[in-house]
């Protein structure tokens, strides 16, 4: 991405991060996350990332996170010209400029987030990598992880909600509206009572987690 010879400040940042990651044995978290994100991307879906990975250049380069934590800069992808001298509040705010080497519009990026911001001064904090997968594809991701690690190594954990009266009423009304088949009050309350308490999985932003079991 930044050419064969890395600009010194980027090489230094990478080295610092990799030293911390190695020292605290966190590489596996990044590797698993990369596998998960790549599988979803290859299937044509976007994965949102949140958590402390926003301050990790390694996570950005592994395409786990979209947040580039480097200081803001202009960059020419073709000739690898890079300029860190620009000033603005954020890399996205930099005014348009053309590349002094090839004359093409320069790209700009960088949100200026030091690694230590979320990973502590000695880099010891465990990375928090929150990945948001499309709800309809979560089982596919689960199956892929089982394939990768073995069926007995992955557990699917999630919140379970029970159907409440109001939602039950809504389901009944939806059914009536769709089919044109209307119930009497008595039938409604009977069905409602039967529906209440039924367990259902929770959709939305945090519907489920995958648990990885260590060896032994
Ligand atoms: Zn250029």
Boltz pocket constraint, residues with backbone or C-beta under 6 A from the ligand:
constraints:
  - pocket:
      binder: B
      contacts: [[A, 76], [A, 77], [A, 78], [A, 79], [A, 80], [A, 81], [A, 99], [A, 100], [A, 101], [A, 102], [A, 103], [A, 104]]
      max_distance: 6.0
